Amino acid sequence: MSAPADTMDRLLASVRPRAQSLALWMGELWRRDQTSPDQGLAITSAEVGRLLGDPHQRAAEHRAFRLQNAAADALDRAAETAGHALDADPAWRRLRDCFTLTDSEADLLALGLAAAWEPEFGRVYAYLQDDAQAVRPTALLASRLFHRPCADVRNLLRWRLAMPVEGQAPGLPGTAWSVDSAVALSLAAEGWREPALGAAVRLVSAEEISGWPQLNAAAFDEMTAAARPPPHARQLDLCGAEGSGRQSLAARLAGDLGQPLLVIDTALLLGGAQRNASEALTCAMRMARYGDAISFWRDAQLLPSEAWRDARELATLALCAWPADGPMGRTGGACQIAVGTLSTRDRLAVWTCYTDEPAPSLVSTQRLNPGEVAKAARAAAAGPKAIRAALRQSAPPQDDVLALVPTPYTWDDLVAPPDLSRQLREFADQIGLRWAVYEDWGYERLTHLGRGLAALFGGPSGVGKTMAAQVIARELDLDLYRVDLAGVINKYIGETEKRLRAVFDYCERAGCILFFDEADALFGSRMQVKDAHDRFANIEIDYLLQRIERFDGVTILATNRKNDLDSAFLRRLRVVIDFLPPGPAERLVLWKKALIPRSPTGEAILDPIDWAFLADRLALTGADIKSAALGAAFLAKAEGSRVGMTHVLAAVQREMTKHGMVLRKPLKEVEA
């Protein structure tokens, strides 16, 4: 392609001799006293006679003058030579071909560009139009200079390359035109420039695209089939969650077609451009057209329907990123493609694009989207805590609904019978291995209602249900969030579904475990409808049941009253684990873990304890034992002594009193 200066020189060389030739004729008319030398401030009778005369005769006189006048003839030959050079100029040819400009449209555009590059041409145009105010080009002036009839200017208008001066109709020969500054800037830069769009657009080259990972094979095959004729779709709607890889898919398709990708931030485009929506969309479309790029529109739900219908006609192929629920009928005729979650192989491919660090287990075990994998990979050098913090920042939870539960416990801290321990470890294995079983072994076809895992931990209070959830979360390196939904439903009638949807969406993206404590308060048998409150409560419970079933993550529900749960809800659970109060063997281990024999400095702080009595005679839960041990420590510290059996029994008696158990004689007498 020629240098920008060459294009400008050729364009000016094409306009200047034509203007000079017409100026000679204007001077001849002045000499004949058939026009006004003071440019319209006075009108002579000779001029009126000429203007009202036969237009064909006037044109013939002008042609004769050009042939007979040596200077005019030389200027016409120079203009013809310059015109051929301009037509052969690659930059000018590309501009014309790109926007399918006719000869008359190119003539008018050339006049406007000449005035943009050399403002003194405005005075020349005023002189040639015999009006000091007419400093902008018109179709009539272009016709007189280039000796072609006036024609329509639909492509100039369609692409907004030039627009009529405000208040003037585009179809009239005398309408003054203003060229968009982007045209002049783009010809000078050998690439399209849209200064009004700023950071709202980014052109991704084909070379850059070649290094992007290839994801979502099924969705990509659909896109390829729709983008290439036959059939050919002008618009492809990519429906998926934020960060699900829609832009990566668009880039891969562009790379496959050998084209760059123009990424358009719709929110920034419409919010920051100093133009109306139709102008902004057209500017983005012409940038894509000139760069032979495929346009990718982020947040397509923000596109104004009417303006988009017009702009879409300018696109060879437009890819629109919609939320997972899609455009909901807003874009008739477009091909809609669902962008699902990534396979484990795809997640690992994204990880390797951003870092050479080994991928942590969460990349394989969690259903992360490309955006989340990229965030985690960028934080990999800072360690596991930084990775989890990066994922947690992807969508801040609602503090009044979700509470992050600490996970300090390991399997060694969980005291449970062998059968319960086995069930809990099997459940943890299902969480960690589910994607390998679904994807590698093909069992995903059996999970059409949802690929998540839902488990119920049932048993009396204090038997370790919450602790078991904490242990599993720590073992799998997952965050654990407790959901306070009972209060939400009671307090936010009518908005509960919206808030629940936000909770599940966040946990699905963040790959954490969702923990419902006291689930019987929410999932109990549905009530008889007596008023609007009851009706809404039942609707919300039904919605929650369905959402848990569709949830791709891990849900753990804890209840003290398993028998009170709705039977329809129980059928939807993959795992049900019963927690029983600890037996003597488990109580012995719990007491020995709770009553610490020595302080961190090595000081002995525990007197001899009758372990058999505590384990065999006192039917306490793990939570009761921990509370009693802590109470005994405070009693002993207050007395300035070590923790002894007397302190322990006194603390146990207080715990039993809290549960409504009144003993006829103190425990120390029972022991005696």
VMD Tcl script that draws the C-alpha trace (Angstrom):
set ca {
  {0.00 0.00 0.00}
  {1.19 3.51 -0.77}
  {2.33 5.83 1.97}
  {-0.43 8.06 3.44}
  {1.26 11.21 2.11}
  {1.13 9.78 -1.42}
  {-2.63 9.19 -1.14}
  {-3.24 12.73 0.08}
  {-1.04 14.19 -2.64}
  {-2.84 12.21 -5.33}
  {-6.25 13.25 -4.04}
  {-5.27 16.92 -3.92}
  {-3.66 16.63 -7.34}
  {-6.94 15.33 -8.67}
  {-9.01 18.16 -7.16}
  {-6.70 21.13 -7.71}
  {-6.53 21.25 -11.54}
  {-10.27 20.72 -11.79}
  {-10.82 23.68 -9.49}
  {-8.30 25.71 -11.47}
  {-10.03 24.87 -14.73}
  {-13.43 25.89 -13.38}
  {-11.89 29.05 -11.94}
  {-10.69 30.00 -15.43}
  {-14.22 29.68 -16.72}
  {-15.54 31.74 -13.80}
  {-12.99 34.42 -14.68}
  {-14.13 34.34 -18.30}
  {-17.74 34.84 -17.19}
  {-16.66 37.82 -15.13}
  {-14.86 39.25 -18.14}
  {-18.07 38.88 -20.11}
  {-19.97 40.56 -17.24}
  {-22.12 37.41 -16.86}
  {-21.43 36.87 -13.16}
  {-20.82 39.01 -10.10}
  {-17.18 39.75 -9.25}
  {-18.25 40.59 -5.69}
  {-19.53 37.00 -5.18}
  {-23.23 37.44 -4.91}
  {-23.41 40.79 -3.12}
  {-24.73 42.29 -6.38}
  {-26.58 40.62 -9.24}
  {-26.23 41.99 -12.77}
  {-28.77 41.76 -15.56}
  {-26.25 39.87 -17.68}
  {-25.87 37.27 -14.98}
  {-29.63 36.83 -14.71}
  {-29.82 36.36 -18.46}
  {-27.16 33.69 -18.35}
  {-28.76 31.85 -15.45}
  {-32.17 31.83 -17.13}
  {-30.78 30.77 -20.45}
  {-30.69 27.28 -21.95}
  {-28.65 25.06 -19.55}
  {-27.48 22.90 -22.45}
  {-26.15 25.97 -24.20}
  {-24.29 27.02 -21.03}
  {-22.74 23.55 -20.76}
  {-21.75 23.64 -24.44}
  {-20.10 27.03 -24.00}
  {-18.15 25.71 -21.04}
  {-16.95 22.66 -23.00}
  {-15.96 24.84 -25.91}
  {-13.98 27.13 -23.63}
  {-12.10 24.18 -22.14}
  {-11.14 22.95 -25.58}
  {-10.20 26.31 -27.03}
  {-8.38 27.75 -24.03}
  {-4.87 26.31 -23.87}
  {-4.57 26.73 -20.09}
  {-7.95 25.08 -19.46}
  {-7.12 22.24 -21.83}
  {-3.81 21.64 -20.06}
  {-5.53 21.63 -16.67}
  {-8.13 19.11 -17.89}
  {-5.40 16.78 -19.11}
  {-3.55 17.14 -15.80}
  {-6.79 16.45 -13.91}
  {-7.43 13.32 -15.97}
  {-3.91 12.04 -15.33}
  {-4.21 12.80 -11.61}
  {-7.62 11.11 -11.52}
  {-6.17 7.90 -12.97}
  {-3.36 8.01 -10.41}
  {-5.87 8.45 -7.58}
  {-8.04 5.61 -8.83}
  {-4.96 3.37 -8.84}
  {-3.91 4.42 -5.35}
  {-4.32 1.34 -3.05}
  {-5.55 3.31 -0.03}
  {-8.14 5.23 -2.04}
  {-9.15 2.08 -3.91}
  {-9.55 0.21 -0.64}
  {-11.73 2.96 0.80}
  {-13.96 2.96 -2.25}
  {-14.23 -0.82 -2.50}
  {-14.74 -1.29 1.23}
  {-17.76 0.99 1.35}
  {-18.86 0.39 -2.29}
  {-18.71 4.06 -3.22}
  {-19.93 5.13 -6.64}
  {-17.94 7.58 -8.78}
  {-20.14 10.49 -7.78}
  {-19.88 9.56 -4.09}
  {-16.10 9.32 -4.39}
  {-16.04 12.75 -6.09}
  {-18.01 14.40 -3.27}
  {-15.91 12.63 -0.63}
  {-12.69 13.74 -2.33}
  {-13.80 17.38 -2.21}
  {-14.57 17.08 1.48}
  {-11.21 15.42 2.22}
  {-9.33 18.09 0.29}
  {-10.91 20.78 2.49}
  {-10.16 18.72 5.61}
  {-6.47 18.42 4.73}
  {-6.08 21.93 3.30}
  {-8.71 24.27 4.82}
  {-8.07 26.98 2.21}
  {-10.01 24.83 -0.22}
  {-13.11 26.08 1.60}
  {-12.53 29.55 0.17}
  {-11.93 28.02 -3.25}
  {-15.29 26.21 -3.04}
  {-16.99 29.48 -2.09}
  {-15.40 31.19 -5.08}
  {-16.38 28.39 -7.47}
  {-19.95 28.41 -6.15}
  {-20.10 32.20 -6.38}
  {-21.15 32.45 -2.73}
  {-18.86 33.58 0.09}
  {-20.82 31.42 2.56}
  {-20.65 28.18 0.55}
  {-17.35 26.89 1.93}
  {-18.44 23.23 1.95}
  {-18.66 20.95 -1.08}
  {-21.98 20.09 -2.70}
  {-23.03 17.40 -5.16}
  {-23.55 20.12 -7.76}
  {-20.01 21.40 -7.31}
  {-18.63 17.84 -7.57}
  {-20.64 17.36 -10.77}
  {-19.22 20.55 -12.31}
  {-15.64 19.72 -11.32}
  {-15.60 16.04 -12.30}
  {-18.04 16.39 -15.23}
  {-20.35 13.64 -14.02}
  {-24.07 13.91 -13.31}
  {-25.29 14.14 -9.72}
  {-26.20 10.72 -8.34}
  {-27.50 9.33 -5.07}
  {-25.27 9.33 -2.01}
  {-26.79 6.39 -0.18}
  {-23.50 4.71 0.72}
  {-22.02 7.90 2.14}
  {-25.12 8.16 4.33}
  {-25.28 4.47 5.12}
  {-21.74 4.43 6.50}
  {-21.85 8.04 7.74}
  {-18.65 8.84 5.86}
  {-20.12 12.25 5.04}
  {-23.30 13.86 6.27}
  {-25.36 16.86 5.17}
  {-24.80 20.04 7.12}
  {-27.45 20.27 9.82}
  {-30.84 21.28 8.53}
  {-30.19 20.41 4.85}
  {-31.75 17.53 2.93}
  {-29.31 14.88 1.63}
  {-30.97 14.40 -1.75}
  {-30.65 17.95 -3.08}
  {-27.74 18.92 -5.41}
  {-27.09 22.13 -3.51}
  {-26.86 20.50 -0.08}
  {-23.58 21.20 1.71}
  {-21.71 18.15 3.02}
  {-19.33 17.58 5.92}
  {-16.88 14.67 5.86}
  {-16.44 12.62 9.05}
  {-13.00 13.30 10.50}
  {-12.45 9.55 10.92}
  {-12.20 9.22 7.12}
  {-9.39 11.78 6.87}
  {-7.58 10.35 9.90}
  {-7.87 6.81 8.60}
  {-6.51 7.58 5.13}
  {-3.61 9.43 6.73}
  {-2.88 6.52 9.10}
  {-3.27 3.59 6.66}
  {-5.75 2.02 9.04}
  {-9.18 2.91 10.26}
  {-9.23 5.30 13.21}
  {-12.35 6.09 15.25}
  {-11.25 8.63 17.88}
  {-14.80 9.01 19.22}
  {-14.90 5.31 20.20}
  {-11.72 5.39 22.26}
  {-11.21 2.42 24.57}
  {-14.61 0.94 23.71}
  {-13.07 -1.01 20.81}
  {-9.99 -3.20 20.50}
  {-8.74 -4.90 17.35}
  {-7.25 -8.33 18.02}
  {-4.98 -9.40 15.17}
  {-5.09 -12.81 13.54}
  {-1.53 -13.43 14.81}
  {-2.59 -12.78 18.41}
  {-5.64 -15.01 18.01}
  {-3.50 -17.94 16.90}
  {-2.13 -18.24 20.44}
  {-5.52 -18.46 22.13}
  {-6.73 -21.84 23.46}
  {-9.30 -23.83 21.52}
  {-12.31 -24.33 23.81}
  {-15.92 -25.55 23.67}
  {-15.58 -27.79 20.65}
  {-19.33 -28.41 20.31}
  {-20.22 -24.70 20.33}
  {-17.40 -23.94 17.91}
  {-18.65 -26.54 15.43}
  {-22.10 -24.89 15.52}
  {-20.55 -21.48 14.93}
  {-18.48 -22.72 12.01}
  {-21.50 -24.29 10.35}
  {-23.57 -21.12 10.78}
  {-20.84 -18.69 9.68}
  {-20.00 -20.33 6.38}
  {-22.44 -20.58 3.48}
  {-24.62 -22.42 3.05}
  {-26.39 -21.37 5.21}
  {-24.90 -18.02 6.15}
  {-25.94 -16.14 9.29}
  {-25.23 -12.42 9.56}
  {-25.47 -12.60 13.37}
  {-24.48 -15.32 15.84}
  {-25.71 -15.00 19.44}
  {-23.35 -16.66 21.92}
  {-25.32 -17.30 25.11}
  {-23.41 -18.02 28.29}
  {-22.35 -16.70 31.68}
  {-19.80 -13.93 32.11}
  {-16.32 -15.39 31.60}
  {-17.65 -18.56 29.96}
  {-15.35 -18.18 26.95}
  {-17.60 -16.47 24.43}
  {-14.86 -14.07 23.39}
  {-12.36 -16.92 23.05}
  {-14.82 -18.74 20.81}
  {-15.32 -15.61 18.71}
  {-11.56 -15.16 18.39}
  {-11.09 -18.77 17.39}
  {-13.74 -18.44 14.66}
  {-12.11 -15.24 13.39}
  {-8.72 -16.94 13.36}
  {-10.17 -19.92 11.52}
  {-11.54 -17.55 8.88}
  {-8.21 -15.71 8.71}
  {-9.67 -12.43 9.98}
  {-8.97 -10.18 12.98}
  {-11.57 -9.71 15.72}
  {-12.92 -6.31 16.70}
  {-13.96 -6.55 20.36}
  {-16.56 -3.92 21.27}
  {-17.42 -3.05 24.86}
  {-21.08 -2.17 24.34}
  {-21.53 -0.53 27.74}
  {-18.51 1.72 27.21}
  {-19.44 2.40 23.60}
  {-22.93 3.62 24.37}
  {-22.01 5.33 27.60}
  {-18.89 7.18 26.50}
  {-19.34 8.07 22.83}
  {-20.36 11.68 22.18}
  {-22.88 10.43 19.60}
  {-26.26 8.82 19.59}
  {-26.55 5.03 19.60}
  {-27.06 4.71 15.85}
  {-23.92 6.75 15.11}
  {-21.83 4.84 17.62}
  {-22.89 1.45 16.26}
  {-22.25 2.55 12.67}
  {-18.78 3.81 13.57}
  {-17.91 0.46 15.12}
  {-19.29 -1.42 12.13}
  {-17.32 0.60 9.59}
  {-14.15 0.05 11.62}
  {-14.80 -3.68 11.40}
  {-15.57 -3.44 7.67}
  {-12.43 -1.46 6.83}
  {-10.26 -3.83 8.87}
  {-11.98 -6.90 7.35}
  {-12.69 -7.92 10.95}
  {-15.44 -9.89 12.61}
  {-17.18 -7.76 15.22}
  {-17.73 -9.16 18.71}
  {-20.24 -7.26 20.85}
  {-19.95 -7.72 24.59}
  {-23.09 -7.24 26.73}
  {-25.34 -7.44 23.68}
  {-28.39 -7.06 25.91}
  {-27.52 -3.34 26.11}
  {-27.83 -2.80 22.35}
  {-30.87 -0.62 21.49}
  {-33.14 -2.80 19.35}
  {-33.97 -0.29 16.61}
  {-30.42 1.03 16.21}
  {-29.05 -2.51 16.20}
  {-31.42 -3.64 13.44}
  {-29.96 -0.97 11.17}
  {-26.34 -1.52 12.23}
  {-26.59 -5.29 11.81}
  {-27.24 -4.81 8.08}
  {-23.73 -3.31 7.80}
  {-22.02 -6.40 9.21}
  {-20.71 -9.29 7.20}
  {-20.69 -11.29 10.42}
  {-21.47 -10.02 13.93}
  {-21.01 -12.12 17.07}
  {-23.04 -11.05 20.09}
  {-22.36 -12.11 23.68}
  {-25.62 -12.60 25.58}
  {-26.28 -13.81 29.14}
  {-27.00 -17.50 29.62}
  {-30.76 -16.99 29.28}
  {-30.21 -15.55 25.78}
  {-31.74 -12.63 23.91}
  {-35.32 -13.84 24.59}
  {-36.61 -13.15 21.09}
  {-34.98 -9.74 20.65}
  {-32.90 -10.70 17.60}
  {-35.07 -12.53 15.12}
  {-33.20 -14.46 12.46}
  {-29.98 -14.74 14.44}
  {-28.42 -18.12 15.14}
  {-28.30 -18.76 18.89}
  {-25.51 -20.94 20.28}
  {-25.28 -22.02 23.90}
  {-21.78 -21.74 25.37}
  {-21.58 -24.29 28.15}
  {-19.04 -24.99 30.84}
  {-15.50 -26.11 30.05}
  {-14.22 -29.64 30.23}
  {-11.24 -30.39 32.46}
  {-9.01 -30.54 29.40}
  {-10.16 -27.09 28.31}
  {-9.55 -25.60 31.75}
  {-6.01 -26.96 31.79}
  {-5.45 -25.55 28.29}
  {-6.47 -22.09 29.50}
  {-4.21 -22.41 32.52}
  {-1.13 -23.18 30.40}
  {-1.81 -20.07 28.28}
  {-1.17 -17.83 31.28}
  {1.45 -19.53 33.41}
  {4.03 -22.30 33.51}
  {3.18 -23.03 37.16}
  {1.61 -26.48 37.76}
  {-2.16 -26.33 37.82}
  {-3.68 -26.74 41.32}
  {-6.32 -29.36 41.97}
  {-9.13 -26.81 41.86}
  {-8.62 -26.42 38.09}
  {-9.57 -30.08 37.69}
  {-12.17 -30.37 40.43}
  {-14.05 -27.08 40.07}
  {-16.22 -26.08 37.13}
  {-14.30 -22.87 36.49}
  {-14.94 -20.79 33.40}
  {-12.08 -19.40 31.25}
  {-12.16 -16.04 32.97}
  {-11.80 -17.61 36.40}
  {-9.01 -19.95 35.26}
  {-7.18 -16.92 33.83}
  {-7.58 -15.03 37.14}
  {-6.30 -18.01 39.09}
  {-3.37 -18.51 36.72}
  {-2.29 -14.88 36.99}
  {-2.21 -15.26 40.78}
  {-0.43 -18.64 40.73}
  {3.03 -17.25 41.44}
  {1.78 -15.81 44.76}
  {0.64 -19.18 46.08}
  {-2.60 -21.09 46.83}
  {-4.09 -18.38 49.05}
  {-3.72 -15.82 46.30}
  {-5.41 -18.16 43.83}
  {-8.43 -18.61 46.06}
  {-8.59 -14.89 46.78}
  {-8.57 -14.16 43.05}
  {-11.48 -16.53 42.49}
  {-13.40 -15.08 45.42}
  {-13.14 -11.61 43.89}
  {-14.91 -12.74 40.73}
  {-18.33 -12.02 42.26}
  {-18.52 -10.71 45.85}
  {-21.13 -12.60 47.85}
  {-24.10 -10.99 49.51}
  {-22.97 -10.61 53.10}
  {-26.50 -10.78 54.49}
  {-27.16 -14.12 52.74}
  {-23.80 -15.88 52.51}
  {-21.21 -16.23 55.25}
  {-17.78 -17.71 54.66}
  {-17.20 -20.56 57.12}
  {-13.61 -21.16 58.31}
  {-12.22 -24.63 57.62}
  {-9.60 -25.36 60.33}
  {-10.36 -29.09 60.73}
  {-8.87 -32.17 59.08}
  {-9.95 -35.81 58.99}
  {-7.95 -36.40 62.19}
  {-10.10 -33.87 64.03}
  {-13.33 -35.57 62.98}
  {-14.21 -38.31 65.46}
  {-16.83 -40.59 63.95}
  {-17.68 -44.31 63.75}
  {-15.94 -46.22 60.93}
  {-19.10 -46.47 58.81}
  {-19.77 -42.71 59.02}
  {-16.14 -41.90 58.21}
  {-16.32 -44.18 55.18}
  {-19.48 -42.49 53.87}
  {-18.00 -39.03 54.32}
  {-14.81 -39.97 52.50}
  {-16.81 -41.51 49.66}
  {-18.80 -38.29 49.35}
  {-15.55 -36.28 49.23}
  {-14.26 -38.63 46.51}
  {-17.42 -38.04 44.46}
  {-16.84 -34.30 44.64}
  {-13.21 -34.58 43.62}
  {-13.69 -37.17 40.86}
  {-17.06 -36.22 39.43}
  {-15.75 -34.44 36.32}
  {-13.38 -37.27 35.52}
  {-16.29 -39.72 35.73}
  {-18.65 -37.43 33.80}
  {-16.24 -36.44 31.04}
  {-13.62 -39.19 30.73}
  {-15.99 -42.12 31.29}
  {-19.02 -40.58 29.57}
  {-21.42 -40.69 32.53}
  {-22.46 -37.08 31.91}
  {-25.37 -38.34 29.81}
  {-26.98 -39.64 33.02}
  {-26.98 -36.18 34.61}
  {-29.36 -34.32 32.30}
  {-31.10 -32.57 35.21}
  {-27.89 -31.33 36.81}
  {-24.28 -32.32 37.30}
  {-23.94 -31.10 40.86}
  {-23.88 -33.08 44.08}
  {-26.39 -32.59 46.87}
  {-26.00 -34.33 50.22}
  {-28.06 -34.34 53.40}
  {-26.36 -34.59 56.78}
  {-29.04 -35.63 59.26}
  {-28.76 -36.03 63.00}
  {-29.22 -34.30 66.35}
  {-27.50 -31.06 67.16}
  {-23.84 -31.20 68.10}
  {-22.95 -34.51 66.40}
  {-20.48 -32.99 63.89}
  {-22.50 -32.17 60.76}
  {-21.00 -28.71 60.31}
  {-17.55 -29.96 61.20}
  {-17.83 -32.71 58.60}
  {-18.65 -30.08 55.94}
  {-15.63 -28.07 57.07}
  {-13.36 -31.10 56.84}
  {-14.54 -31.96 53.31}
  {-14.12 -28.35 52.14}
  {-10.57 -28.22 53.52}
  {-9.69 -31.61 52.05}
  {-10.79 -30.45 48.57}
  {-9.41 -26.91 48.95}
  {-12.85 -25.35 48.47}
  {-14.52 -22.41 50.17}
  {-17.51 -23.21 52.35}
  {-20.41 -20.76 52.48}
  {-23.26 -21.00 54.95}
  {-26.63 -19.80 53.61}
  {-29.05 -17.96 55.86}
  {-32.12 -18.59 53.71}
  {-34.72 -19.01 56.44}
  {-34.38 -15.36 57.35}
  {-34.28 -14.35 53.70}
  {-37.59 -16.02 52.88}
  {-39.31 -14.58 55.93}
  {-37.97 -11.08 55.34}
  {-37.95 -10.68 51.57}
  {-41.22 -12.12 50.30}
  {-41.48 -11.50 46.58}
  {-37.72 -11.00 46.11}
  {-36.54 -14.34 47.40}
  {-36.14 -15.99 43.98}
  {-33.96 -13.14 42.74}
  {-31.72 -13.34 45.80}
  {-31.53 -17.12 45.66}
  {-30.59 -16.95 41.98}
  {-27.73 -14.57 42.85}
  {-26.54 -16.94 45.60}
  {-26.49 -19.99 43.34}
  {-24.92 -18.09 40.42}
  {-22.10 -16.87 42.63}
  {-21.39 -20.28 44.14}
  {-21.54 -21.90 40.70}
  {-18.95 -19.46 39.38}
  {-16.74 -19.55 42.46}
  {-16.79 -23.36 42.70}
  {-17.47 -23.35 46.43}
  {-19.60 -25.62 48.65}
  {-23.03 -24.28 49.57}
  {-24.02 -25.21 53.13}
  {-27.63 -24.99 54.33}
  {-27.84 -25.27 58.10}
  {-31.14 -26.29 59.72}
  {-32.53 -27.25 56.33}
  {-35.78 -28.51 57.83}
  {-36.80 -24.87 58.33}
  {-36.73 -24.45 54.56}
  {-37.41 -27.85 53.08}
  {-40.07 -29.13 55.41}
  {-43.37 -30.42 54.08}
  {-45.15 -27.65 52.21}
  {-47.84 -25.91 54.18}
  {-51.52 -25.60 53.46}
  {-52.17 -22.28 51.74}
  {-54.17 -20.00 54.03}
  {-52.94 -16.60 52.83}
  {-50.58 -14.92 50.35}
  {-47.60 -15.49 52.65}
  {-48.14 -19.27 52.55}
  {-48.55 -19.24 48.77}
  {-45.32 -17.31 48.25}
  {-43.48 -19.55 50.69}
  {-44.50 -22.66 48.75}
  {-43.47 -21.07 45.43}
  {-40.08 -20.16 46.87}
  {-39.54 -23.68 48.24}
  {-40.43 -25.17 44.84}
  {-38.00 -22.80 43.14}
  {-35.26 -23.69 45.62}
  {-35.79 -27.41 45.05}
  {-35.50 -26.97 41.29}
  {-32.46 -24.71 41.58}
  {-30.59 -27.17 43.78}
  {-31.34 -29.89 41.24}
  {-29.90 -27.76 38.40}
  {-26.98 -26.49 40.46}
  {-23.63 -27.60 39.00}
  {-21.84 -27.19 42.31}
  {-21.86 -28.97 45.65}
  {-24.68 -28.54 48.16}
  {-24.64 -29.84 51.73}
  {-27.76 -29.58 53.85}
  {-27.80 -30.21 57.57}
  {-30.95 -30.96 59.55}
  {-31.86 -31.98 63.07}
  {-35.22 -33.34 61.94}
  {-34.76 -35.48 58.88}
  {-38.23 -36.97 59.15}
  {-39.81 -33.54 58.77}
  {-38.33 -32.97 55.31}
  {-40.50 -32.95 52.20}
  {-40.39 -36.37 50.49}
  {-40.05 -34.72 47.06}
  {-36.94 -32.98 48.30}
  {-35.35 -36.17 49.65}
  {-35.72 -37.86 46.26}
  {-33.57 -35.16 44.67}
  {-30.55 -35.81 46.91}
  {-27.61 -37.88 45.72}
  {-26.27 -38.69 49.20}
  {-27.99 -38.99 52.59}
  {-25.73 -39.52 55.60}
  {-27.07 -40.11 59.13}
  {-25.03 -38.73 62.03}
  {-25.68 -40.55 65.29}
  {-24.62 -39.41 68.77}
  {-21.14 -40.71 69.59}
  {-20.81 -44.03 71.39}
  {-18.45 -44.74 74.29}
  {-15.45 -45.29 72.03}
  {-15.98 -42.02 70.16}
  {-16.69 -40.14 73.41}
  {-13.40 -41.37 74.85}
  {-11.48 -39.99 71.86}
  {-13.41 -36.73 72.02}
  {-12.69 -36.24 75.73}
  {-8.99 -36.92 75.24}
  {-8.83 -34.43 72.37}
  {-10.77 -31.79 74.30}
  {-8.94 -31.96 77.67}
  {-5.47 -30.69 76.78}
  {-2.79 -32.20 79.06}
  {-0.12 -29.51 78.58}
  {-0.02 -25.85 77.62}
  {1.93 -24.67 74.53}
  {4.88 -23.91 76.86}
  {4.92 -27.50 78.17}
  {3.30 -26.79 81.57}
  {1.14 -29.66 82.92}
  {-2.43 -28.32 83.20}
  {-4.46 -31.53 83.65}
  {-4.89 -33.66 86.78}
  {-5.70 -37.39 86.55}
  {-9.07 -37.94 84.83}
  {-11.45 -40.91 85.00}
  {-11.71 -41.32 81.25}
  {-13.83 -44.47 81.45}
  {-16.45 -42.71 83.57}
  {-16.66 -39.76 81.18}
  {-16.93 -42.00 78.12}
  {-19.23 -44.70 79.47}
  {-21.53 -42.84 81.86}
  {-22.06 -39.46 80.19}
  {-23.97 -39.61 76.88}
  {-22.85 -36.28 75.47}
  {-22.40 -35.11 71.88}
  {-19.11 -33.84 70.53}
  {-20.28 -30.23 70.84}
  {-21.27 -30.82 74.48}
  {-17.89 -32.35 75.26}
  {-16.01 -29.40 73.72}
  {-18.16 -26.93 75.65}
  {-17.72 -28.85 78.92}
  {-13.93 -29.04 78.48}
  {-13.76 -25.28 77.90}
  {-15.97 -24.61 80.93}
  {-13.79 -26.83 83.11}
  {-10.67 -24.93 81.99}
  {-12.17 -21.61 83.06}
  {-13.23 -23.03 86.42}
  {-9.75 -24.37 87.08}
  {-8.04 -21.16 85.98}
  {-10.28 -19.15 88.31}
  {-9.21 -21.36 91.22}
  {-5.54 -21.19 90.25}
  {-5.32 -24.96 89.86}
  {-5.02 -27.55 87.14}
  {-8.09 -28.98 85.40}
  {-9.37 -31.88 87.47}
  {-12.27 -34.27 87.53}
  {-14.26 -31.95 89.81}
  {-14.06 -29.11 87.32}
  {-15.02 -31.40 84.44}
  {-18.07 -32.81 86.22}
  {-19.26 -29.36 87.25}
  {-18.98 -28.17 83.66}
  {-20.77 -31.30 82.40}
  {-23.64 -30.69 84.81}
  {-24.07 -27.17 83.45}
  {-24.15 -28.53 79.88}
  {-26.80 -31.07 80.82}
  {-28.84 -28.35 82.50}
  {-28.80 -26.36 79.26}
  {-30.50 -29.33 77.60}
  {-33.19 -29.43 80.28}
  {-31.71 -32.43 82.10}
  {-32.04 -31.98 85.88}
  {-30.08 -34.44 88.05}
  {-31.32 -35.45 91.49}
  {-27.79 -35.49 92.85}
  {-24.58 -33.86 91.73}
  {-22.37 -35.76 89.33}
  {-19.54 -35.92 91.85}
  {-21.82 -37.97 94.08}
  {-22.80 -40.15 91.15}
  {-19.12 -40.76 90.50}
  {-18.56 -41.67 94.14}
}
mol new
graphics top color blue
foreach p $ca { graphics top sphere $p radius 0.5 }
foreach p [lrange $ca 0 end-1] q [lrange $ca 1 end] { graphics top cylinder $p $q radius 0.2 }
display resetview
